C-alpha cells in the first residue's frame, strides 16, 4: 500500500481484500485468512483488521462466524447494478451506516489511547502484549 493513499488504513485494507475477492483469489464460500495473519500481512493492529472486515460485512461480501473465521458470501456489484442497489437503500439505512461509521471511529480512537496508556504504564521488564 502506497504512502500517497490518505484514506484510513482499514479502508485501504478493505479495498485490497475486496479486490482479491473480485480477482477470484477468494471465491464465494471460501474462508479469508484469520485476522492475526491479515494483521501481520498488512502490518497493522488487530482492531484495524476488525474494522476492515466490518466494512466488508456491511457491504455483504463476507460473514464472520464466531470461532470459525470470515467467509466470502458475495461479490462486489459493478456498474449500473451498484447504482440501482444504492438508490434502493432507505434514508434510515444511510443514517444508520453513518452512525456506525462514527462509532467505529470512536472505538478506534479509544483503542489508540489504550495502546498509548499501556505503553506509558508498562514496566521496563514487562513484555509488550
C-alpha positions in Angstrom: 0.0 0.0 0.0 1.4 3.3 -1.0 2.0 6.2 1.3 0.2 8.6 -1.1 -3.2 7.0 -0.2 -4.6 9.2 2.6 -7.6 7.0 3.5 -7.6 5.3 6.8 -5.7 2.1 6.9 -8.8 -0.1 7.5 -10.4 1.4 4.3 -7.3 0.6 2.3 -7.2 -3.0 3.6 -10.9 -3.5 3.0 -10.3 -2.3 -0.6 -7.4 -4.7 -1.0 -9.4 -7.7 0.2 -12.4 -6.6 -1.9 -10.1 -6.6 -4.9 -8.8 -10.1 -4.1 -12.5 -11.2 -4.0 -13.1 -9.6 -7.4 -9.9 -11.1 -8.8 -11.0 -14.6 -7.7 -8.3 -15.1 -5.0 -11.2 -15.7 -2.6 -14.3 -17.2 -4.0 -17.8 -17.4 -2.6 -17.8 -19.9 0.3 -14.0 -19.6 0.8 -12.5 -18.6 4.1 -10.4 -15.5 4.4 -7.1 -15.7 6.3 -7.5 -15.4 10.1 -7.4 -11.8 11.5 -3.9 -12.3 13.0 -2.5 -13.4 9.6 -4.1 -10.3 8.0 -2.7 -8.1 10.7 0.8 -9.4 10.1 0.4 -9.2 6.3 -0.6 -5.5 6.4 1.4 -4.6 9.4 -1.5 -3.2 11.4 -3.3 -3.8 14.7 -6.0 -6.4 15.1 -8.5 -3.6 15.6 -7.7 -2.2 12.2 -8.3 -5.6 10.6 -11.6 -5.9 12.6 -12.7 -2.5 11.1 -11.7 -3.6 7.6 -13.7 -6.8 7.9 -16.6 -4.9 9.3 -16.6 -2.8 6.1 -16.7 -5.9 4.0 -19.5 -7.4 6.2 -21.5 -4.1 5.8 -21.1 -4.5 2.1 -22.5 -8.0 2.2 -19.2 -9.6 0.9 -18.3 -11.6 4.0 -19.8 -13.1 7.1 -17.9 -13.8 10.3 -18.7 -17.0 12.2 -17.7 -17.0 15.8 -14.8 -19.4 16.3 -14.6 -20.2 12.6 -13.4 -17.0 10.8 -14.6 -14.9 7.9 -16.1 -16.4 4.8 -16.9 -14.8 1.4 -20.6 -14.8 0.8 -20.9 -12.4 -2.2 -19.0 -10.4 -4.8 -19.0 -6.6 -5.2 -21.6 -5.2 -7.5 -20.4 -3.2 -10.5 -21.7 -0.5 -12.8 -25.4 0.1 -13.1 -26.2 -2.8 -10.6 -24.4 -1.0 -7.9 -26.1 2.3 -8.6 -29.6 0.6 -8.6 -28.9 -1.0 -5.2 -27.6 2.3 -3.8 -30.7 4.1 -4.9 -32.9 1.4 -3.2 -31.4 1.9 0.2 -33.6 3.8 2.5 -32.8 7.0 4.3 -32.8 5.0 7.6 -30.0 2.8 6.2 -27.9 5.8 5.3 -28.4 7.3 8.7 -27.5 4.0 10.5 -24.5 3.5 8.3 -23.2 7.0 9.2 -23.8 6.4 12.9 -22.0 3.0 12.6 -19.0 4.7 10.9 -18.8 7.3 13.7 -18.9 4.6 16.3 -16.1 2.7 14.6 -14.0 5.9 14.5 -14.6 6.5 18.3 -13.7 2.8 19.1 -10.5 3.1 17.0 -9.5 6.4 18.8 -10.2 4.7 22.2 -8.0 1.7 21.1 -5.1 4.1 20.2 -5.5 5.8 23.6 -5.5 2.5 25.4 -2.4 1.3 23.5 -0.7 4.6 24.4 -1.7 4.3 28.1 -0.5 0.7 28.1 2.9 1.7 26.6 3.3 4.5 29.2 2.4 2.4 32.2 4.3 -0.8 31.3 7.3 -1.6 33.5 10.6 -1.8 31.6 10.9 -5.6 32.4 7.3 -6.3 31.3 6.9 -7.6 27.7 4.5 -5.9 25.2 1.3 -7.7 24.5 
